[in-house]
Amino acid sequence: MRISCIILARGGSKGIPKKNIIDFCGKPLIAWTIMQAMGAKEVADVWVSSDSNEILEISRRYGANAIIRPENISGDYESSESAWKHAIDFIESKSKQSIDYVLAPQVTSPLRDASDFSNAICQINAEKADSLLSVAKIEDFFIWGRKNTENPHSINYDYKDRKPRQLIDETYIENGSFYIFRPEVLIKENNRLGGNISLFLMSKYKMFQIDNIEDIELSSVIMKGFNLDQT
């Protein structure tokens, strides 16, 4: 079985300039994801798809293979799915070997280790699932929402019939750390998720992402505090 890791990393970033290669705990941010993927023995090869030569050069230094992403699928509003499709075609054409599963981690979610990838791959195989997403369990959170100017409303419980936390149905949040999917699911559904979907539970502290400057410091503290920087 061939499992290829495809990391998407565009050069343009509005919130944090050059976000994918900023210094994070002593290394370019993307380096952590590359090293984590290479540390999972189930992963056959690691690829970075980018429209930035600088990102690709840094990625090569840390052991990843490079895919130059075409400009027409590199815009702010282009879907990740289009880039994954391009990358799969490139990899299979180059290697003359089909991919069974794609591991698709997000660069801006460095709070994880190689064992997360390995355990998720074992899980998707054991469950014979077609796709998988990483999640965190919602505990002690009573969620409210509001649509436009309507009154806010409770979502995961009935505030008029408040039950003990232990009696509320388990709820999970998609933490965005990574996905695993069969290429045929991506092609058929034009979506990273489809068919038999598996949920891979991760620790709550691993759900933080780097989307703005404040997130860098917070994530650095967590990374070092839980020794995730020892990869």
C-alpha positions as CSV (number, residue, x, y, z in Angstrom):
1,M,0.0,0.0,0.0
2,R,1.3,3.4,-1.0
3,I,0.6,6.4,1.2
4,S,1.9,9.7,-0.1
5,C,2.0,12.9,1.9
6,I,1.0,16.0,0.0
7,I,1.6,19.3,1.7
8,L,0.0,22.5,0.2
9,A,1.9,25.7,0.8
10,R,1.2,28.8,-1.3
11,G,3.5,31.7,-1.2
12,G,0.9,34.4,-0.8
13,S,-0.3,35.1,2.7
14,K,-2.3,38.1,3.8
15,G,-2.3,37.8,7.6
16,I,1.3,36.8,8.1
17,P,3.7,37.5,5.2
18,K,5.5,34.3,4.2
19,K,3.5,32.5,6.8
20,N,4.5,29.0,5.7
21,I,8.2,29.6,6.2
22,I,8.3,31.9,9.2
23,D,10.6,31.0,12.0
24,F,8.8,28.8,14.4
25,C,10.7,27.2,17.3
26,G,13.9,27.5,15.4
27,K,12.9,26.1,12.1
28,P,10.8,27.3,9.1
29,L,7.2,26.5,9.9
30,I,6.8,24.1,7.0
31,A,9.8,22.1,8.2
32,W,7.9,20.7,11.2
33,T,5.1,19.2,9.0
34,I,7.7,17.7,6.6
35,M,9.7,16.1,9.4
36,Q,6.6,14.8,11.1
37,A,5.5,13.1,7.9
38,M,8.9,11.7,7.2
39,G,8.9,10.3,10.7
40,A,5.8,8.2,10.1
41,K,7.1,4.9,8.7
42,E,3.8,4.2,6.9
43,V,4.4,7.3,4.6
44,A,6.2,6.3,1.4
45,D,7.0,9.8,0.2
46,V,6.5,13.5,1.1
47,W,5.7,16.2,-1.5
48,V,5.2,19.9,-1.2
49,S,3.1,21.7,-3.8
50,S,3.8,25.4,-4.0
51,D,3.8,28.4,-6.3
52,S,6.8,29.7,-4.4
53,N,10.4,28.8,-5.4
54,E,11.6,29.9,-1.9
55,I,9.1,27.5,-0.2
56,L,10.1,24.7,-2.5
57,E,13.8,25.2,-1.9
58,I,13.4,25.1,1.9
59,S,11.2,22.1,1.5
60,R,13.9,20.2,-0.4
61,R,16.4,21.0,2.3
62,Y,14.2,19.2,4.8
63,G,13.8,16.2,2.5
64,A,10.6,16.8,0.6
65,N,10.0,16.4,-3.1
66,A,8.8,19.5,-4.9
67,I,5.8,20.2,-7.1
68,I,5.5,23.5,-8.9
69,R,1.8,24.5,-8.6
70,P,0.4,26.2,-11.7
71,E,-0.6,29.8,-11.3
72,N,-4.2,29.1,-12.3
73,I,-4.8,27.0,-9.1
74,S,-2.7,29.2,-6.8
75,G,-5.1,32.0,-6.2
76,D,-6.7,33.0,-2.9
77,Y,-10.0,31.5,-3.8
78,E,-8.8,28.3,-5.4
79,S,-9.7,25.1,-3.5
80,S,-7.2,22.8,-1.8
81,E,-8.9,20.0,-3.8
82,S,-7.7,21.4,-7.1
83,A,-4.1,21.5,-5.9
84,W,-4.3,17.9,-4.5
85,K,-5.7,16.7,-7.8
86,H,-2.8,18.3,-9.7
87,A,-0.3,16.9,-7.2
88,I,-1.7,13.4,-7.4
89,D,-1.5,13.4,-11.2
90,F,2.0,14.7,-11.1
91,I,3.2,12.1,-8.5
92,E,1.5,9.1,-10.3
93,S,2.8,10.2,-13.7
94,K,6.3,10.6,-12.4
95,S,6.5,7.4,-10.3
96,K,4.3,5.2,-12.6
97,Q,2.7,3.9,-9.4
98,S,-0.8,4.7,-8.1
99,I,-1.5,6.2,-4.6
100,D,-3.7,4.3,-2.3
101,Y,-4.1,7.1,0.3
102,V,-3.1,10.7,0.5
103,L,-2.0,12.2,3.8
104,A,-2.8,15.9,3.7
105,P,-1.5,17.9,6.7
106,Q,-1.9,21.6,7.2
107,V,1.3,23.6,7.6
108,T,-0.2,26.0,10.0
109,S,-1.1,23.2,12.5
110,P,2.4,22.2,13.7
111,L,1.2,20.9,17.1
112,R,1.4,17.2,16.5
113,D,4.0,14.5,16.1
114,A,4.8,11.6,13.7
115,S,2.8,9.2,15.9
116,D,-0.4,11.1,15.1
117,F,0.0,10.3,11.4
118,S,1.0,6.7,12.1
119,N,-1.9,6.1,14.4
120,A,-4.4,7.7,12.0
121,I,-3.1,5.6,9.1
122,C,-3.5,2.5,11.2
123,Q,-7.0,3.6,12.1
124,I,-8.2,4.2,8.6
125,N,-6.9,0.8,7.5
126,A,-8.5,-1.0,10.5
127,E,-11.8,0.7,9.8
128,K,-11.5,0.3,6.0
129,A,-12.5,3.9,5.7
130,D,-12.3,6.0,2.6
131,S,-11.4,9.3,4.3
132,L,-10.4,10.6,7.7
133,L,-10.3,13.9,9.4
134,S,-8.5,14.9,12.7
135,V,-10.8,16.2,15.4
136,A,-10.8,17.3,19.0
137,K,-13.5,16.3,21.5
138,I,-15.6,19.2,22.8
139,E,-15.8,19.1,26.5
140,D,-17.3,21.6,28.9
141,F,-18.3,23.7,26.0
142,F,-21.9,24.8,25.6
143,I,-22.2,26.2,22.1
144,W,-24.3,29.1,21.0
145,G,-24.9,30.5,17.5
146,R,-26.6,33.4,15.8
147,K,-27.9,33.8,12.3
148,N,-27.8,37.4,11.2
149,T,-29.8,39.5,13.7
150,E,-31.8,36.6,15.1
151,N,-31.7,35.8,18.8
152,P,-28.8,33.6,19.7
153,H,-29.7,29.9,20.2
154,S,-28.1,26.9,21.8
155,I,-26.6,24.3,19.5
156,N,-25.3,21.3,21.3
157,Y,-27.8,21.4,24.2
158,D,-31.2,22.8,25.0
159,Y,-30.8,25.7,27.4
160,K,-34.5,25.2,28.5
161,D,-33.7,21.7,29.6
162,R,-30.1,21.9,30.8
163,K,-28.7,18.5,31.5
164,P,-25.4,17.6,33.3
165,R,-22.4,17.7,31.0
166,Q,-22.1,13.9,31.3
167,L,-25.5,13.4,29.6
168,I,-24.8,15.5,26.6
169,D,-24.0,13.7,23.4
170,E,-20.3,13.7,22.4
171,T,-19.4,16.4,20.0
172,Y,-16.2,16.8,18.0
173,I,-14.6,19.8,16.3
174,E,-12.7,19.5,13.1
175,N,-9.2,20.8,14.1
176,G,-7.8,21.1,10.6
177,S,-4.5,19.4,11.5
178,F,-4.7,16.8,8.7
179,Y,-6.8,14.6,6.4
180,I,-6.4,11.3,4.8
181,F,-8.3,10.2,1.8
182,R,-8.4,7.9,-1.2
183,P,-7.7,9.7,-4.5
184,E,-10.9,8.2,-6.0
185,V,-12.9,10.0,-3.2
186,L,-11.3,13.3,-4.2
187,I,-12.1,12.7,-7.8
188,K,-15.7,11.5,-7.4
189,E,-16.8,14.0,-4.7
190,N,-14.4,16.9,-5.5
191,N,-14.0,16.8,-1.7
192,R,-11.4,15.6,0.7
193,L,-14.1,13.7,2.6
194,G,-16.5,11.1,1.3
195,G,-17.5,7.5,1.4
196,N,-16.9,5.9,4.8
197,I,-15.5,8.7,7.0
198,S,-13.4,8.2,10.1
199,L,-12.8,10.6,12.9
200,F,-9.3,10.6,14.4
201,L,-9.3,12.0,17.9
202,M,-6.4,14.2,18.9
203,S,-5.5,15.9,22.2
204,K,-7.2,19.2,22.7
205,Y,-3.9,21.1,23.0
206,K,-3.0,20.0,19.4
207,M,-6.0,21.9,17.9
208,F,-4.4,25.4,17.9
209,Q,-3.5,26.8,14.4
210,I,-1.2,29.7,13.3
211,D,-3.5,32.2,11.5
212,N,-2.2,35.5,13.0
213,I,0.8,36.9,14.8
214,E,-0.6,36.2,18.3
215,D,-0.9,32.5,17.4
216,I,2.8,32.2,16.9
217,E,3.7,32.9,20.5
218,L,0.9,30.8,21.9
219,S,1.7,27.8,19.7
220,S,5.4,28.1,20.5
221,V,4.6,27.8,24.2
222,I,2.5,24.7,23.6
223,M,5.0,23.2,21.2
224,K,7.9,23.5,23.8
225,G,5.7,22.8,26.8
226,F,4.6,19.4,25.4
227,N,8.1,18.6,23.9
228,L,6.7,18.6,20.4
229,D,9.8,20.5,19.3
230,Q,11.9,17.4,19.9
231,T,11.0,15.9,16.5
